[in-house]
């Protein structure tokens, strides 16, 4: 069961919009952290994902385990939210 979903995005990222649209279509709510508006959180996104790219989607479960998905990767995102 999903407790929280956080997506690290930027203004110019097309894949970020695709992740948000897919989650919205499935009825999931999420917190968006726009790194253009919150540059102080870039280090957090890098630490979580090990990547300098967006989107970084963090799915936290009720047992506080979490899955990190980099990019628009439905083969990882779909099972993470179910």
N, CA, C and O atoms as CSV, one atom per row, in Angstrom:
chain,resi,resn,atom,element,x,y,z
A,1,UNK,N,N,0.844,-1.190,0.000
A,1,UNK,CA,C,0.000,0.000,0.000
A,1,UNK,C,C,0.881,1.242,0.000
A,1,UNK,O,O,1.833,1.337,0.774
A,2,UNK,N,N,0.561,2.181,-0.863
A,2,UNK,CA,C,1.362,3.394,-1.015
A,2,UNK,C,C,1.003,4.405,0.068
A,2,UNK,O,O,-0.170,4.712,0.282
A,3,UNK,N,N,2.020,4.914,0.743
A,3,UNK,CA,C,1.850,5.933,1.757
A,3,UNK,C,C,2.063,7.328,1.157
A,3,UNK,O,O,1.329,8.268,1.462
A,4,UNK,N,N,3.088,7.440,0.295
A,4,UNK,CA,C,3.450,8.750,-0.230
A,4,UNK,C,C,4.202,8.578,-1.544
A,4,UNK,O,O,4.969,7.630,-1.712
A,5,UNK,N,N,3.975,9.498,-2.467
A,5,UNK,CA,C,4.720,9.534,-3.718
A,5,UNK,C,C,5.269,10.947,-3.874
A,5,UNK,O,O,4.531,11.927,-3.775
A,6,UNK,N,N,6.566,11.039,-4.117
A,6,UNK,CA,C,7.223,12.320,-4.351
A,6,UNK,C,C,7.905,12.255,-5.709
A,6,UNK,O,O,8.589,11.280,-6.018
A,7,UNK,N,N,7.720,13.294,-6.522
A,7,UNK,CA,C,8.358,13.361,-7.830
A,7,UNK,C,C,9.234,14.610,-7.879
A,7,UNK,O,O,8.756,15.727,-7.683
A,8,UNK,N,N,10.518,14.401,-8.142
A,8,UNK,CA,C,11.440,15.514,-8.373
A,8,UNK,C,C,11.384,15.830,-9.863
A,8,UNK,O,O,11.586,14.944,-10.693
A,9,UNK,N,N,11.112,17.085,-10.206
A,9,UNK,CA,C,10.896,17.499,-11.590
A,9,UNK,C,C,11.679,18.774,-11.899
A,9,UNK,O,O,12.281,19.387,-11.018
A,10,UNK,N,N,11.651,19.155,-13.178
A,10,UNK,CA,C,12.095,20.485,-13.609
A,10,UNK,C,C,11.052,21.020,-14.583
A,10,UNK,O,O,10.181,20.281,-15.042
A,11,UNK,N,N,11.146,22.301,-14.891
A,11,UNK,CA,C,10.164,22.935,-15.774
A,11,UNK,C,C,10.213,22.412,-17.204
A,11,UNK,O,O,9.187,22.390,-17.883
A,12,UNK,N,N,11.377,21.993,-17.672
A,12,UNK,CA,C,11.547,21.624,-19.078
A,12,UNK,C,C,11.541,20.118,-19.318
A,12,UNK,O,O,11.838,19.676,-20.427
A,13,UNK,N,N,11.216,19.335,-18.320
A,13,UNK,CA,C,11.282,17.875,-18.418
A,13,UNK,C,C,9.970,17.302,-18.956
A,13,UNK,O,O,8.947,17.329,-18.271
A,14,UNK,N,N,10.005,16.790,-20.174
A,14,UNK,CA,C,8.804,16.184,-20.771
A,14,UNK,C,C,8.415,14.899,-20.053
A,14,UNK,O,O,7.228,14.627,-19.871
A,15,UNK,N,N,9.399,14.109,-19.644
A,15,UNK,CA,C,9.103,12.844,-18.965
A,15,UNK,C,C,8.462,13.076,-17.593
A,15,UNK,O,O,7.686,12.248,-17.115
A,16,UNK,N,N,8.790,14.200,-16.970
A,16,UNK,CA,C,8.166,14.539,-15.678
A,16,UNK,C,C,6.651,14.670,-15.855
A,16,UNK,O,O,5.870,14.149,-15.058
A,17,UNK,N,N,6.258,15.373,-16.912
A,17,UNK,CA,C,4.832,15.532,-17.199
A,17,UNK,C,C,4.168,14.194,-17.478
A,17,UNK,O,O,3.014,13.982,-17.104
A,18,UNK,N,N,4.883,13.295,-18.129
A,18,UNK,CA,C,4.318,11.975,-18.436
A,18,UNK,C,C,4.086,11.170,-17.154
A,18,UNK,O,O,3.067,10.492,-17.022
A,19,UNK,N,N,5.031,11.243,-16.210
A,19,UNK,CA,C,4.863,10.538,-14.936
A,19,UNK,C,C,3.678,11.120,-14.171
A,19,UNK,O,O,2.850,10.375,-13.646
A,20,UNK,N,N,3.594,12.446,-14.106
A,20,UNK,CA,C,2.488,13.091,-13.386
A,20,UNK,C,C,1.143,12.753,-14.031
A,20,UNK,O,O,0.166,12.485,-13.332
A,21,UNK,N,N,1.096,12.766,-15.346
A,21,UNK,CA,C,-0.150,12.441,-16.055
A,21,UNK,C,C,-0.555,10.990,-15.801
A,21,UNK,O,O,-1.730,10.707,-15.564
A,22,UNK,N,N,0.406,10.075,-15.848
A,22,UNK,CA,C,0.113,8.654,-15.628
A,22,UNK,C,C,-0.406,8.424,-14.203
A,22,UNK,O,O,-1.407,7.735,-14.006
A,23,UNK,N,N,0.277,9.003,-13.219
A,23,UNK,CA,C,-0.162,8.847,-11.826
A,23,UNK,C,C,-1.550,9.445,-11.616
A,23,UNK,O,O,-2.392,8.849,-10.945
A,24,UNK,N,N,-1.785,10.622,-12.192
A,24,UNK,CA,C,-3.096,11.263,-12.071
A,24,UNK,C,C,-4.197,10.428,-12.700
A,24,UNK,O,O,-5.293,10.320,-12.150
A,25,UNK,N,N,-3.905,9.834,-13.860
A,25,UNK,CA,C,-4.900,8.994,-14.537
A,25,UNK,C,C,-5.235,7.753,-13.716
A,25,UNK,O,O,-6.343,7.224,-13.806
A,26,UNK,N,N,-4.279,7.291,-12.921
A,26,UNK,CA,C,-4.488,6.115,-12.065
A,26,UNK,C,C,-5.085,6.497,-10.710
A,26,UNK,O,O,-5.382,5.627,-9.891
A,27,UNK,N,N,-5.261,7.798,-10.477
A,27,UNK,CA,C,-5.886,8.261,-9.238
A,27,UNK,C,C,-4.934,8.432,-8.068
A,27,UNK,O,O,-5.371,8.524,-6.920
A,28,UNK,N,N,-3.639,8.474,-8.346
A,28,UNK,CA,C,-2.669,8.641,-7.266
A,28,UNK,C,C,-2.360,10.114,-7.061
A,28,UNK,O,O,-2.196,10.869,-8.020
A,29,UNK,N,N,-2.283,10.509,-5.807
A,29,UNK,CA,C,-1.838,11.864,-5.495
A,29,UNK,C,C,-0.336,11.805,-5.220
A,29,UNK,O,O,0.195,10.750,-4.874
A,30,UNK,N,N,0.343,12.933,-5.374
A,30,UNK,CA,C,1.784,12.965,-5.209
A,30,UNK,C,C,2.218,14.355,-4.799
A,30,UNK,O,O,1.489,15.330,-4.983
A,31,UNK,N,N,3.408,14.433,-4.244
A,31,UNK,CA,C,4.039,15.713,-3.940
A,31,UNK,C,C,5.049,15.963,-5.048
A,31,UNK,O,O,5.860,15.091,-5.361
A,32,UNK,N,N,5.004,17.128,-5.632
A,32,UNK,CA,C,5.970,17.494,-6.656
A,32,UNK,C,C,7.015,18.437,-6.070
A,32,UNK,O,O,6.679,19.441,-5.442
A,33,UNK,N,N,8.273,18.104,-6.281
A,33,UNK,CA,C,9.373,18.983,-5.890
A,33,UNK,C,C,10.023,19.464,-7.178
A,33,UNK,O,O,10.781,18.731,-7.813
A,34,UNK,N,N,9.721,20.709,-7.562
A,34,UNK,CA,C,10.276,21.282,-8.779
A,34,UNK,C,C,11.665,21.831,-8.451
A,34,UNK,O,O,11.802,22.782,-7.681
A,35,UNK,N,N,12.687,21.222,-9.044
A,35,UNK,CA,C,14.065,21.600,-8.724
A,35,UNK,C,C,14.452,22.951,-9.295
A,35,UNK,O,O,15.423,23.551,-8.834
A,36,UNK,N,N,13.721,23.448,-10.288
A,36,UNK,CA,C,13.962,24.807,-10.776
A,36,UNK,C,C,13.518,25.826,-9.733
A,36,UNK,O,O,14.135,26.881,-9.584
A,37,UNK,N,N,12.453,25.510,-9.019
A,37,UNK,CA,C,11.926,26.405,-7.990
A,37,UNK,C,C,12.546,26.140,-6.623
A,37,UNK,O,O,12.519,27.005,-5.747
A,38,UNK,N,N,13.107,24.937,-6.439
A,38,UNK,CA,C,13.713,24.535,-5.159
A,38,UNK,C,C,15.113,23.970,-5.403
A,38,UNK,O,O,15.349,22.789,-5.148
A,39,UNK,N,N,16.045,24.795,-5.893
A,39,UNK,CA,C,17.373,24.279,-6.219
A,39,UNK,C,C,18.117,23.717,-5.010
A,39,UNK,O,O,19.044,22.921,-5.162
A,40,UNK,N,N,17.712,24.130,-3.816
A,40,UNK,CA,C,18.334,23.617,-2.602
A,40,UNK,C,C,18.048,22.131,-2.388
A,40,UNK,O,O,18.692,21.500,-1.550
A,41,UNK,N,N,17.106,21.568,-3.120
A,41,UNK,CA,C,16.757,20.152,-2.952
A,41,UNK,C,C,17.390,19.258,-4.021
A,41,UNK,O,O,17.131,18.055,-4.049
A,42,UNK,N,N,18.220,19.835,-4.904
A,42,UNK,CA,C,18.888,19.037,-5.931
A,42,UNK,C,C,19.793,17.975,-5.326
A,42,UNK,O,O,19.839,16.846,-5.815
A,43,UNK,N,N,20.512,18.327,-4.265
A,43,UNK,CA,C,21.397,17.361,-3.609
A,43,UNK,C,C,20.588,16.195,-3.042
A,43,UNK,O,O,21.043,15.052,-3.062
A,44,UNK,N,N,19.401,16.485,-2.541
A,44,UNK,CA,C,18.522,15.437,-2.009
A,44,UNK,C,C,18.127,14.461,-3.117
A,44,UNK,O,O,18.162,13.246,-2.920
A,45,UNK,N,N,17.752,14.990,-4.276
A,45,UNK,CA,C,17.369,14.131,-5.397
A,45,UNK,C,C,18.542,13.278,-5.849
A,45,UNK,O,O,18.369,12.096,-6.145
A,46,UNK,N,N,19.733,13.863,-5.907
A,46,UNK,CA,C,20.928,13.125,-6.300
A,46,UNK,C,C,21.255,12.029,-5.294
A,46,UNK,O,O,21.595,10.908,-5.673
A,47,UNK,N,N,21.151,12.357,-4.021
A,47,UNK,CA,C,21.444,11.372,-2.971
A,47,UNK,C,C,20.468,10.202,-3.030
A,47,UNK,O,O,20.872,9.052,-2.863
A,48,UNK,N,N,19.205,10.480,-3.261
A,48,UNK,CA,C,18.186,9.434,-3.309
A,48,UNK,C,C,18.363,8.533,-4.524
A,48,UNK,O,O,18.234,7.313,-4.428
A,49,UNK,N,N,18.660,9.147,-5.675
A,49,UNK,CA,C,18.640,8.391,-6.931
A,49,UNK,C,C,20.006,8.015,-7.482
A,49,UNK,O,O,20.130,7.055,-8.242
A,50,UNK,N,N,21.023,8.763,-7.103
A,50,UNK,CA,C,22.334,8.554,-7.693
A,50,UNK,C,C,22.410,9.058,-9.118
A,50,UNK,O,O,23.369,8.760,-9.830
A,51,UNK,N,N,21.417,9.816,-9.544
A,51,UNK,CA,C,21.342,10.290,-10.927
A,51,UNK,C,C,21.180,11.805,-10.962
A,51,UNK,O,O,20.606,12.408,-10.055
A,52,UNK,N,N,21.696,12.399,-12.024
A,52,UNK,CA,C,21.561,13.837,-12.229
A,52,UNK,C,C,20.452,14.154,-13.215
A,52,UNK,O,O,20.491,15.189,-13.880
A,53,UNK,N,N,19.482,13.292,-13.317
A,53,UNK,CA,C,18.391,13.460,-14.268
A,53,UNK,C,C,17.052,13.411,-13.535
A,53,UNK,O,O,16.965,12.917,-12.411
A,54,UNK,N,N,16.032,13.920,-14.173
A,54,UNK,CA,C,14.670,13.864,-13.648
A,54,UNK,C,C,13.780,13.233,-14.708
A,54,UNK,O,O,14.166,13.207,-15.877
A,55,UNK,N,N,12.640,12.737,-14.362
A,55,UNK,CA,C,12.056,12.712,-13.037
A,55,UNK,C,C,12.687,11.644,-12.153
A,55,UNK,O,O,13.169,10.612,-12.620
A,56,UNK,N,N,12.663,11.936,-10.864
A,56,UNK,CA,C,12.984,10.949,-9.841
A,56,UNK,C,C,11.707,10.774,-9.033
A,56,UNK,O,O,11.250,11.705,-8.370
A,57,UNK,N,N,11.137,9.586,-9.091
A,57,UNK,CA,C,9.890,9.302,-8.382
A,57,UNK,C,C,10.216,8.402,-7.201
A,57,UNK,O,O,10.812,7.337,-7.361
A,58,UNK,N,N,9.815,8.845,-6.009
A,58,UNK,CA,C,10.058,8.088,-4.789
A,58,UNK,C,C,8.711,7.606,-4.259
A,58,UNK,O,O,7.857,8.409,-3.883
A,59,UNK,N,N,8.531,6.294,-4.234
A,59,UNK,CA,C,7.293,5.693,-3.745
A,59,UNK,C,C,7.584,5.106,-2.370
A,59,UNK,O,O,8.369,4.167,-2.236
A,60,UNK,N,N,6.942,5.668,-1.351
A,60,UNK,CA,C,7.117,5.193,0.017
A,60,UNK,C,C,5.888,4.384,0.404
A,60,UNK,O,O,4.754,4.834,0.243
A,61,UNK,N,N,6.132,3.184,0.916
A,61,UNK,CA,C,5.045,2.284,1.336
A,61,UNK,C,C,4.735,2.522,2.815
A,61,UNK,O,O,5.462,3.239,3.503
A,62,UNK,N,N,3.654,1.915,3.291
A,62,UNK,CA,C,3.259,2.094,4.699
A,62,UNK,C,C,4.263,1.477,5.666
A,62,UNK,O,O,4.312,1.872,6.830
A,63,UNK,N,N,5.068,0.511,5.204
A,63,UNK,CA,C,6.103,-0.055,6.077
A,63,UNK,C,C,7.392,0.763,6.013
A,63,UNK,O,O,8.431,0.343,6.522
A,64,UNK,N,N,7.313,1.943,5.377
A,64,UNK,CA,C,8.412,2.893,5.193
A,64,UNK,C,C,9.508,2.407,4.254
A,64,UNK,O,O,10.553,3.049,4.145
A,65,UNK,N,N,9.289,1.278,3.570
A,65,UNK,CA,C,10.211,0.905,2.504
A,65,UNK,C,C,9.946,1.858,1.342
A,65,UNK,O,O,8.854,2.412,1.218
A,66,UNK,N,N,10.946,2.042,0.504
A,66,UNK,CA,C,10.711,2.944,-0.605
A,66,UNK,C,C,11.402,2.436,-1.866
A,66,UNK,O,O,12.426,1.754,-1.826
A,67,UNK,N,N,10.797,2.797,-2.964
A,67,UNK,CA,C,11.338,2.458,-4.276
A,67,UNK,C,C,11.592,3.756,-5.020
A,67,UNK,O,O,10.774,4.675,-4.996
A,68,UNK,N,N,12.735,3.816,-5.677
A,68,UNK,CA,C,13.131,5.008,-6.417
A,68,UNK,C,C,13.153,4.653,-7.897
A,68,UNK,O,O,13.835,3.715,-8.310
A,69,UNK,N,N,12.405,5.405,-8.687
A,69,UNK,CA,C,12.337,5.182,-10.127
A,69,UNK,C,C,12.873,6.432,-10.821
A,69,UNK,O,O,12.377,7.536,-10.597
A,70,UNK,N,N,13.888,6.249,-11.662
A,70,UNK,CA,C,14.482,7.355,-12.403
A,70,UNK,C,C,13.943,7.312,-13.823
A,70,UNK,O,O,13.978,6.272,-14.481
A,71,UNK,N,N,13.443,8.455,-14.291
A,71,UNK,CA,C,12.902,8.534,-15.638
A,71,UNK,C,C,11.453,8.082,-15.694
A,71,UNK,O,O,10.819,7.831,-14.669
A,72,UNK,N,N,10.946,7.986,-16.918
A,72,UNK,CA,C,9.581,7.504,-17.146
A,72,UNK,C,C,9.689,6.021,-17.467
A,72,UNK,O,O,9.839,5.631,-18.625
A,73,UNK,N,N,9.611,5.200,-16.420
A,73,UNK,CA,C,9.840,3.772,-16.541
A,73,UNK,C,C,8.628,3.033,-15.971
A,73,UNK,O,O,8.597,2.692,-14.789
A,74,UNK,N,N,7.640,2.792,-16.819
A,74,UNK,CA,C,6.405,2.150,-16.345
A,74,UNK,C,C,6.634,0.728,-15.857
A,74,UNK,O,O,5.877,0.250,-15.012
A,75,UNK,N,N,7.652,0.034,-16.360
A,75,UNK,CA,C,7.900,-1.327,-15.903
A,75,UNK,C,C,8.348,-1.358,-14.446
A,75,UNK,O,O,8.239,-2.394,-13.790
A,76,UNK,N,N,8.849,-0.237,-13.931
A,76,UNK,CA,C,9.193,-0.143,-12.522
A,76,UNK,C,C,8.158,0.649,-11.725
A,76,UNK,O,O,7.879,0.327,-10.570
A,77,UNK,N,N,7.592,1.680,-12.344
A,77,UNK,CA,C,6.636,2.539,-11.654
A,77,UNK,C,C,5.326,1.827,-11.343
A,77,UNK,O,O,4.815,1.930,-10.228
A,78,UNK,N,N,4.781,1.110,-12.314
A,78,UNK,CA,C,3.486,0.443,-12.116
A,78,UNK,C,C,3.509,-0.529,-10.946
A,78,UNK,O,O,2.624,-0.456,-10.093
A,79,UNK,N,N,4.489,-1.448,-10.861
A,79,UNK,CA,C,4.486,-2.359,-9.698
A,79,UNK,C,C,4.810,-1.637,-8.385
A,79,UNK,O,O,4.383,-2.080,-7.319
A,80,UNK,N,N,5.552,-0.544,-8.453
A,80,UNK,CA,C,5.911,0.173,-7.218
A,80,UNK,C,C,4.686,0.789,-6.542
A,80,UNK,O,O,4.624,0.856,-5.315
A,81,UNK,N,N,3.711,1.238,-7.339
A,81,UNK,CA,C,2.540,1.897,-6.755
A,81,UNK,C,C,1.407,0.928,-6.451
A,81,UNK,O,O,0.442,1.310,-5.789
A,82,UNK,N,N,1.494,-0.298,-6.909
A,82,UNK,CA,C,0.432,-1.288,-6.659
A,82,UNK,C,C,0.703,-2.122,-5.437
A,82,UNK,O,O,-0.095,-2.995,-5.096
